Amino acid sequence: MLKNNFPLGIFDSGIGGLTIADAIIKCLPHEDILYFGDTAHLPYGDKSPELVRKYAAQITEFLLEHNCKMLVIACNTASAFAYDFLQENYGQRIKIINVVEPLVENLEADRSLSKIAIIGTRGTIASGVYPKKIKAVIPNVEVVCKETPLLAPMIEAGFFHDKISQEIIEAYLSDQQFKNIDAIVLACTHYPLIKKEIQVFFGEKVKVFDSTDFTQKAVKNVLEKEQLLNNQKKKGQHRFFLSDNTASFRATAKILFGSEIESEFYALSK
């Protein structure tokens, strides 16, 4: 039986999910968090659906062993490839949230959109999950998609807010299919780290959507509905597990959380 003092489990292939974890911690400061960064296998965007599901299942088992009451798939590729699989196999044991559906629900609420661009990893774009779900709720909207495979590795390597990131971003976003878009969806949880640069490129006339705000609201709503909010008065405890301890993870975590974090090592099977 799930209890309100159990921790929230969050996972991603690397540092991208830290943007989701940061938003959840700010929204729900009393919740205990277990974060798993599968840094040994990043990026998921270049992996097969079968391999992503395998890693996702191993991480879910690990988080269940630590009595997590909720699983937040803080990765668009894993959300696209593994959410249905995890829901079918673990949905009776743990509440599961992905990062795709909360974002699409908020796009649906914005009636000003006629052309939406999607950028993401090869895996996320190839899955077609965003066009399918967006067209299901906004039938008349035009959706254009582009794989941007260099962005996540660039961010993992610590290149953002600099000349290198600016040149790569401009090379991708100069695509003519992005002409006259009303909004762009950052379909990778790494991309909020370069959201300001993307907004500057397009200007204020283009709305930039990412999963951070919408996912934390979805998490809060489910916890409230299921009466699983942690009622402790003190700040929650946060633990970070990595399948490979990387300097970029520590550096990005320090940027987001304002201080060094301690991480623990846990190896997944190959």
Secondary structure, DSSP 4 states (H G I P E B T S, - for coil): ---TTSPEEEEESSSTHHHHHHHHHHH-TTS-EEEEE-TTS--GGGS-HHHHHHHHHHHHHHHHHTT-SEEEE--HHHHHHHHHHHHHHHTTTSEEEESHHHHHHHHHH-TT-SEEEEEE-HHHHHHTHHHHHHHHHSTT-EEEEEE-TTHHHHHHTT--SSHHHHHHHHHHHT-GGGTT-SEEEEESTTGGGGHHHHHHHH-TTSEEE-SHHHHHHHHHHHHHHTT-----SSPPPEEEEESS--HHHHHHHHHHHSS---EEE-PPP-
